[in-house]
């Protein structure tokens, strides 16, 4: 620990305050959270539609669309 003007600066916090941070992984993780479950629901809905279960497929497609709208609102606001 360094003492600087009555503030203690820990070396771990200095790593997080570094100006050369690469946050690409965080962006990819947020995008995966935004789109991953919706893609899975849409694929399962497509499989059910192919197997002639149209009502269940329609429900899963609607759930996927609602998930995308909500996730773009919440996760998109975190990325902005």
QUIVEN-V685526 format. One line per field, one symbol per residue. burial: I if it has 24 or more other C-alpha atoms within 12 Angstrom, else O. A space follows every 10 residues. Layout:
# QUIVEN-V685526
burial: ???
This chain:
# QUIVEN-V685526
burial: OOOOOOOOOO OOOOOOOOOO OOOOOOOOOO OOOIIOOIIO IIOIIOOOOO OOOOOOOOOI IOIIOOIIOO IOOOOOOOOO
